[in-house]
Amino acid sequence: VSENLAGKNHLVLGAAAGLVDPLTGEGIGHAFKSGVLAAQTLNRISGNEGISPELQQYFLKKIRTEIMNKAVQSYRMQQLLSSRFLCGIVFFLLRRTAFRNLFFRLNHIRKKVS
């Protein structure tokens, strides 16, 4: 996370901060989350001194832990899913009737539970 996302008089949010999910290309969820984190940060300001260095670090830490860590996981998933080897294995297994039936049964059970 760039230190430029937070300064004495600014916090950079959403797509402007580069907060886009690498797997889906979606950014609205990260925009909302970074807005909430900015609001939490600004609620901690006392007086008219602007955003103190401590609050800037608080905001950056929140961005790292609540958004960027998930983006890293999403990036790794993207890399995994774009692997020709893995796709070959998945397509091979899905052509097998027993595996395909198990896959769809598990997916059906997951939908019932959630």
N, C-alpha and C positions, 0 to 999 in steps of 0.2 A: 504494500500500500504506500503510495507516494505521500511524502510529508506535505506536499502542496495542497492536499485535500482539506487542510484546516489551517487557518491563519487567525490573526487577531480580530479581523472583521469579516471572516467568511468561513463557510463550510461548503464543500462541493458534494453534490448528491447525484444519485442515479447514473444515467448514461454519461453525464458530464464528468463523473468520477471514474468512468470505465467499468461500472458495475453491471455487466451483462453476463448472463449465464452462458458459458461456452458450449454447452450441450444443445440448448434449445434456441439460443440467440435472443431469448426473452429478457427484458430488463425492467418491466413494470413492477414486479415483485421486489426487486432490489431497490428500485426507486422509492417505493413505499417504505420499505424497511429502513433505508438510509434517512428518509424524512423523519421517521419515528426516532431514530438514534440522534439526529440533529436536534429534535425538539427536547429530548432528554438532556442533551448536552447544554442547550441554551437555558433550560430551566435551572441549571446549576450556577448560572452567572449571578454574581452579587454586585450591585452598583453599576457604574458606567465604564468599567475598565476594559470592556470588550471580552474576547475569548482568551482567557489566560493560557499560557503554555501547558499547564496541567490539564485544563479542559480540552485543549487541542489533542493532547496525548490520549485522554479518555475517549474522545470521539474516534481517533484512529484505531485504538485498541478494540473498540466496539465493532468498527467496520471489519477489522481483521477477524475477530472471533465469530461474529454473527453473520457475516456475508462472505468474506473471502475464503474462509475455510471450506464452506460449502461449494464455492466456485471451483476450488482446487479439486474436490471430489468429483464434481461435474465434469471437469476437464479430463480427469483420469478415466471416467466412464466413457467419455467421447472417444478417447484414444483406444480404449478397449473395444468399444463397439465398431470402430472403424478398422479394426484389425482384420485383414483378409483371412488369416488363419482361424480366428475365433468365429467369424461369419461362416466359414466353411464347415466348421464343426457343428454349429447351430443348425445350419441347413441340412447337413447330413443326418443329424439326430431327428429333426422334424420330419424327415422323410420316413423315418421308422415309425410304424403304427403304434407300437407299445409306448414309446417315448412321447409321441404326439398326444396320445390319450392321457397319459400321466400329466403332461404339461397343461392341457386344457382343464383337467379335473382340479389340479392345484390352483389354477387361475380362477376357476369357478368358486372354489372354497374361499380363496382370498377375498373375492368380491362379497361373499356372504358375510364374512367376518367384519369387513370394514364398512 
